[in-house]
Amino acid sequence: MAGPAHAVAVAEPLNQLTALPEWLGQLTHLQSLNLSDNRLPSLPASIAELQKLRNLWLGSQSGGNPLRELPLVVRSLQSLKRLWALSCHIATIPEWLDELTELSVLNLFYNSIAEVPEQVGRLTRAIA
């Protein structure tokens, strides 16, 4: 039987989490991570170890996390295909977003984004 290190999906929505453990990065086979509807102001650096992560939920219509910006650690998730960051109090889109070349779904609804940087136009696979 595969142990926690071989988990492919973790769902922790609606738990009022305010922090995540660093050991989360040890789940190197993780493909989906749902953290929506919590109270996370940031993500641990160990998230960068999740190189097989394809789906990341940081927020949903019913509520997001008070991130204020997309965490820089997301930049290292080169296999990411779907990113949902609804209702996360995001005001700006980072210029590095076009580095996520596998990204096909980007949902930033219900935020306070005033300007979309030119680099977002280079996300040729992304739809929202």
Backbone torsions as a table, in degrees:
resi	resn	phi	psi	omega
1	MET	NA	135.3	-179.5
2	ALA	-73.8	141.2	179.3
3	GLY	-89.1	-176.6	-178.9
4	PRO	-56.7	-30.6	-179.4
5	ALA	-64.4	-18.6	-179.5
6	HIS	-101.1	9.9	178.3
7	ALA	-60.0	141.2	177.9
8	VAL	-108.4	-12.6	178.6
9	ALA	-146.4	139.6	175.0
10	VAL	-135.7	128.6	178.0
11	ALA	-122.4	120.3	179.4
12	GLU	-133.3	42.6	178.0
13	PRO	-77.3	159.3	173.9
14	LEU	59.2	33.0	-179.1
15	ASN	-109.2	-1.1	-179.9
16	GLN	61.4	29.0	178.4
17	LEU	-64.5	139.4	177.0
18	THR	-111.4	-8.7	178.3
19	ALA	-158.6	157.9	176.5
20	LEU	-118.2	147.8	179.3
21	PRO	-73.6	147.1	177.6
22	GLU	-61.8	-28.9	-177.6
23	TRP	-66.4	-9.2	177.1
24	LEU	-56.0	-32.7	178.5
25	GLY	-66.2	-14.0	177.9
26	GLN	-78.2	-10.2	177.7
27	LEU	-83.9	64.7	-169.0
28	THR	-67.9	-12.6	177.2
29	HIS	-94.5	1.0	-176.0
30	LEU	-60.8	129.7	178.5
31	GLN	-112.6	-24.9	-179.7
32	SER	-135.7	135.0	-179.7
33	LEU	-139.0	116.1	-179.2
34	ASN	-109.1	110.3	-179.6
35	LEU	-116.6	13.5	-175.5
36	SER	-65.7	158.2	176.0
37	ASP	59.8	41.9	173.7
38	ASN	-119.9	-163.5	179.6
39	ARG	-125.3	41.0	-176.6
40	LEU	-81.9	117.5	176.2
41	PRO	-83.5	-12.0	-178.9
42	SER	-160.6	174.4	175.7
43	LEU	-118.8	147.3	179.6
44	PRO	-69.8	151.3	179.3
45	ALA	-59.8	-27.0	-177.8
46	SER	-64.5	-15.2	176.7
47	ILE	-57.7	-27.8	179.9
48	ALA	-60.5	-21.2	179.4
49	GLU	-77.2	-9.7	-176.7
50	LEU	-85.2	64.8	-173.8
51	GLN	-72.5	-9.1	175.4
52	LYS	-98.9	1.4	-177.2
53	LEU	-65.1	124.6	-179.2
54	ARG	-108.5	-31.4	-174.6
55	ASN	-128.2	127.6	179.4
56	LEU	-134.8	118.2	175.8
57	TRP	-103.7	117.5	174.9
58	LEU	-107.2	-13.4	179.3
59	GLY	-165.9	165.6	179.0
60	SER	-143.9	179.3	179.3
61	GLN	-59.7	-32.8	-177.7
62	SER	-81.7	-13.3	176.6
63	GLY	159.6	149.2	178.6
64	GLY	-120.3	-161.0	176.1
65	ASN	-107.7	149.8	-178.8
66	PRO	-78.7	61.4	-174.1
67	LEU	-76.9	-34.9	-177.3
68	ARG	72.4	-26.7	175.3
69	GLU	-155.7	159.9	174.9
70	LEU	-67.5	126.0	-178.4
71	PRO	-60.0	138.2	-179.3
72	LEU	-57.2	-29.8	-179.2
73	VAL	-61.9	-25.0	178.1
74	VAL	-62.8	-28.8	-179.8
75	ARG	-56.7	-30.6	-177.1
76	SER	-84.5	-4.3	-177.2
77	LEU	-87.0	74.9	-171.9
78	GLN	-69.8	-14.3	177.4
79	SER	-94.4	-0.9	-176.2
80	LEU	-62.1	125.6	179.2
81	LYS	-107.5	-31.9	-177.1
82	ARG	-134.1	127.2	-179.8
83	LEU	-130.4	118.3	176.5
84	TRP	-112.4	118.4	178.2
85	ALA	-133.4	51.2	179.0
86	LEU	-73.0	145.4	172.7
87	SER	54.7	40.3	-178.6
88	CYS	-107.1	13.9	177.7
89	HIS	62.6	28.8	-178.5
90	ILE	-78.5	130.3	-179.0
91	ALA	-105.8	-27.4	-179.3
92	THR	-133.7	151.4	175.5
93	ILE	-98.6	128.2	-178.0
94	PRO	-67.6	145.9	-179.7
95	GLU	-68.5	-19.6	-179.2
96	TRP	-80.4	-3.1	-174.5
97	LEU	-57.0	-32.7	-179.9
98	ASP	-69.3	-8.2	175.7
99	GLU	-74.9	-15.6	176.8
100	LEU	-85.1	76.0	-170.1
101	THR	-68.9	-17.8	178.4
102	GLU	-89.1	-6.9	-175.2
103	LEU	-63.3	121.8	178.6
104	SER	-115.8	-20.1	175.8
105	VAL	-129.5	124.3	176.6
106	LEU	-130.8	116.0	-179.0
107	ASN	-122.6	111.3	-179.9
108	LEU	-119.2	25.1	179.7
109	PHE	-59.4	157.9	174.9
110	TYR	61.0	40.0	173.5
111	ASN	-121.5	-173.8	-178.3
112	SER	-114.7	43.0	-176.4
113	ILE	-78.0	121.8	-178.0
114	ALA	-96.8	-26.3	-174.9
115	GLU	-142.6	138.4	178.1
116	VAL	-103.9	119.5	-179.1
117	PRO	-67.4	153.7	-179.0
118	GLU	-54.7	-34.2	-177.0
119	GLN	-60.5	-27.7	-179.9
120	VAL	-62.8	-30.0	177.0
121	GLY	-64.6	-16.4	178.6
122	ARG	-85.3	-4.6	176.8
123	LEU	-81.5	78.0	-171.6
124	THR	-69.2	-18.5	178.8
125	ARG	-92.0	-18.5	-169.5
126	ALA	-78.4	139.7	170.3
127	ILE	-131.0	154.1	178.8
128	ALA	-140.2	NA	NA
